[in-house]
Amino acid sequence: MQHPLCLGQMRSRRRPARHAAATAPTALPLLAVTTALLAGPVIAHPDSTPRQEPARPGLEPQPLTVESLGLTMHPPAGSRIQVQKVGQSVTVTLVDGAEIPAWSMRIQVMASTLPDPSPAGQVEQLQQAWQAVGREYAVISNTPVSIAGRDGQLCYLRHSLDDGQAVVVGWQVLPFAEGSFLVFGMQILPDDFPRARAVLESSFSTIQLRPVSEIAGQRKTRLDAGQAVLAALTTDRLRTLLGPGQWLRYYMPARIMGADSDRELGCMYVEFIEAKRGAISPTRPEENYDPADHRLGLMARVRGHIIDKPANATIDSQAFYWMAWDQSEERWSVQVTTRKGEKSSTDAQTGVRTPSSPSDPHGTITVIDSTAARTRDESAWHTPEVYLSQPLRWALGRLLPRHDPAERVFSYYCFDGATSTLSLRIDRWGPADDASDHRVLKSQPKSDTPAIVTIYDRDGCLLHRTWADGSVSEPITLEALHRLWKSKALSTEDLRR
C-alpha cells in the first residue's frame, strides 16, 4: 500500500548505487537553525501507541519513538520532527515550533576515535578541535548526567558564528554501543537559553533506551515472521486477489480540519489481474515482446487522481506492478502527470527485480527515476532475503492470516516509491479492539515513520484506512463517487473505469 500523494512525489535524487557498509559520523554533530531547514519537509513521527499523559509539563503527550536507535522520548511541545535515513545511518532533527525557532537539535550515532572512549572524553575532544583552529568559545557548563541508566555528559558552550551572531551550542553524549555514542547536538539562541534549556532537559529526563542487542534480536524475530508470511503465499493463494477492481474515496475528515464538511482530496482505483510481464508497458504490442515478456504473473494496476487545491493543480498517476507467480522476479512502471492550468509535466519510474542466478545469487533491484526536467537517476540494490514485492504491498490485508487471536508483527524489506529507497517495513496485524470480527493492519513503510491504520472485514475487504496525516481512504462505488463530487462542484471528467 502507498499513500495516493506518494505516487505524485517522485523526484530525482542522488543515492549510492549499492548498499554501502554502515558508517557513523566521526565528529560531534552541529545543527544550525536555518531558513533552509525550516523550508524543507518536516514530518512528525510519533509512536503508534495510544496517546499518553505528558511525562513533564511543556512536552508532547505522545512519545517520539525511533526504533532503529532504540530511543523513546517526549519531545518539547510543538516540536517539528524529521527522521532521515541514509544507508544505515539515522538522523533525527527537531526544531522549536515557534514562528522564530529558539532552538534546534540533531540526534544521531557517533563512532568514537578515542582509544578509551567516554562521553566526557568526546566533549573534551571537540573542545580541543575548536582550540586547534582558533575558535573562541566560553563554557557555560560541562557536567556528568545519568539518563536511562546510562552515564553521559552534557555540555553547553557559547560562541559566535562566522557572521558574528552569538549562539549557544550544546551536546548531550550517551553511550550507545561499544565504541559509539548517541549524541544530541543543539543550537540555541542566547536570549532563549534559560527557557530552552529547561524544556530540553525536561525532555531528556523522559528518554528511554533499549540495548542494541535487543533491537537486533527483535528485528530478526520480525523478519523471520515476515519470511514465513511470504513463504505461505502460494500461487493459489495469490490468485484469490484476482477479480473486480475497487474504487477508493480519498478525503480529509471535517473533524480533523474543524470544518463543517469533509474535503475531497482525490480517489484511487486498484485491481489485480493475471498478465504477461510485458504488459507493464500497455502501449507496447505483444508482437514486440521478448520471449521472457510472455511470462504470466500477478499484476496490480493502480490509478490515482489527486486534487491539489492550494496549488490549483491536479495529479494523475498510472501504475503497473507485475510479479511472477512464484515471487522470483518483478517489474513495475509508474507515470505521474501534474496539470496546472494549461501546463503539464510528467515524471516516471521504472523498476526491475531480476531473479537469482549463479552470477547474482540474490538478484538485483534496479530503479530509474525520470523527471519532466529530463533528469535520470538510477539506483540499484542487492535483493534482501526477506523482500515484499510491489504488488503484494497493495494487498497484504487480504493475504495475512485472519484468525490469530493476538496481534502479530512482521517485517520485510520493501521498495518505497515515494522516496525511492529500499526500506524495512513493519506490519502489525491483529483483531480489532471492539466486539466485531474486523482485523486491523498497522503498517509502517519505514521503521521510524508513523503507522497507516487499515480496518478489514472478516473476508479481508478494506473498510477504512487512516493515513499518517489523518486523511482517509474508504471504498466507494464509481456512481456514488460521481454523485459526491458533483454535489461539491468538483469535475468528474477523470472518473472513469
Sequence and secondary structure as in RCSB ss.txt:
>XXXX:A:sequence
MQHPLCLGQMRSRRRPARHAAATAPTALPLLAVTTALLAGPVIAHPDSTPRQEPARPGLEPQPLTVESLGLTMHP
PAGSRIQVQKVGQSVTVTLVDGAEIPAWSMRIQVMASTLPDPSPAGQVEQLQQAWQAVGREYAVISNTPVSIAGR
DGQLCYLRHSLDDGQAVVVGWQVLPFAEGSFLVFGMQILPDDFPRARAVLESSFSTIQLRPVSEIAGQRKTRLDA
GQAVLAALTTDRLRTLLGPGQWLRYYMPARIMGADSDRELGCMYVEFIEAKRGAISPTRPEENYDPADHRLGLMA
RVRGHIIDKPANATIDSQAFYWMAWDQSEERWSVQVTTRKGEKSSTDAQTGVRTPSSPSDPHGTITVIDSTAART
RDESAWHTPEVYLSQPLRWALGRLLPRHDPAERVFSYYCFDGATSTLSLRIDRWGPADDASDHRVLKSQPKSDTP
AIVTIYDRDGCLLHRTWADGSVSEPITLEALHRLWKSKALSTEDLRR
>XXXX:A:secstr
   GGGGG        SS       SS       HHHHHS     B SS     SSTTB SS EEEGGGTEEE  
BTT EEEEEEETTEEEEEEE  SSS SEEEEEEEEE   SS  HHHHHHHHHHHHHHTT  EEEEEEEEEEETTE
EEEEEEEEEE TTS EEEEEEEEEEEETTEEEEEEEEE GGGHHHHHHHHHHHHTT EE  HHHHHHHHHHHHHH
HHHHHHT  HHHHHTT S  EEEEEEE HHHHT SS EEEEEEEEEEEEEEGGGGSTTS GGG  GGGG EEEEE
EEEEEEEETTTTEEEEEEEEEEEETTSS EEEEEEEEEEETTEEEEEEEEEEE   BTTBTT EEEEEEE TT  
EEEEEEE  SSB  HHHHTSHHHHS S  SS EEEEEEEEETTTTEEEEEEEEEEE SSSS  EEEEEESSTTS 
 EEEEE TTS EEEEE TTS EEEEE HHHHHHHHHHTT   TT   
